[in-house]
Amino acid sequence: NCPMDAAPYVIGGPGNINRDVARVRLSDSTAARLVLHLWKSARFERYWRALSVGTTRPELSIGRLRVMLVPWPATNVRSALVERLDAIQSAFQALEGRENTAVQVLATLIETAFRWEPGPAR
């Protein structure tokens, strides 16, 4: 069941592989950004972890990489989707910065409001 109304794309073909790294070549930056967003999703993480082996460091063999099903929408859908996901990611990053600033300002205000010097004990 593909969540993007597109036929699943099967990763296949030759790859430059060693025990630590598999290079997946993507056709353009939009495709790369889509894979980045997909890789961050909880659903896709559950999927690839179910296919991986190893407990200390999960690994995907080249054989499993070649048969993995990846939702791959048409180019125009992919572009619109990546544009929206990038915008959402930027908005979250901006909010994170504001939250950190707000917390710092609040801490400074609290520190200033409760600035006092203890007097001698009675």
N, C-alpha and C positions, 0 to 999 in steps of 0.2 A: 504494500500500500504506500504509494508515493505521495507525500504531503504537498507537492508542488504542481500537481496536474501535468506531470511530464514522465516520460519513460525513464526508468532508472538508467544511469550511465555506469557501465562496468569499467573499472580501472583495469587496463590491460596493456599489453605490449611490452617492449623491452624497457628495462630500467637500469639505472646505474646504482647498484646495490652493494652494500657491505653489511656487516653484522649490526652496525649502529645506525645507518642512515639509508633511507630509500628516497630517491629524488623523483618527485612527481612533476612532470612538465605540464604546465597549463598554457592554453593558447593566448591568453591576454590578462591584463591586470584585473579586469572585472571577474574573470573566472577565478583568479587567485584570491580575490577578496571574498567571493562567494564561498570558497573552500574554507577560508579563515573563519567566516561567520558560522558556517556549518560545523566546523571542528569545535567551536566554542559551545555549541548547543548541547544540552543535557541528553537529549534523545540520541544524538549521534555518538556522544561519548559512551552511553550504555551499549550502543550497537558495536562500536569498535572494541570496547573492553570485553564484550562477550566473545569476540573472535580472537582476542589476544591470548598469549600464553605468558607465563611468568608472574610471580607474585611481587618480587622486589622491584622489577622493572618490566612493565608490560611490553611485549613485543608482538609485532604482526609480521608473519612470514611473507615472503614475496608471493607465495601461492595464495595466501589469504587476501593479500592486497589486490591481486589480480581478479578475484571473484567478488570483492566487496561491491555491493550495490549502493550507488550514490545518486540521490535525486538531482537531476540535471535538467532544468527548464530551458525553454527556447531562449535564444540570445536576447530578444527584446524583453522578455519576462525577467531574465537573469539581470539585465542592466537596471530595470526598475526596482527589483528586489534589493540589489546591492546598494543602490542609491538610498533607499529607505533605511536599510540596516545601518549604513554608514552614518546617516543623519541621526538615528536613534543613539548610536554609539557616541557620536560627538556630543549629543545632548546630555547623556549620562556623564561623560567626562567633564563637561562644564558644570554640572550639578555637584560632582565630587569636589571640584575645586571650590565651589561656593560653600559647600558644607564644611570643608576644612577651614576656610576663611571665617565662616560664621562661628565655628567652635573656638577659633583663636580669639575672635573679637569678644565672644561671651566670656571666655576665661579671663581676658584682660579686664573686662567690665566688673566681673565678680571680684577679681583681685583688687581693683581700685575701690570698689564699694566697701569691701571689708578690710581695707588697710587700717591697721591699728597697731599700736604698740602696747603690749601688756604692761601694766603698772606693777609696782611691787606687791607681792602677795600680802594679804592682810591676815 
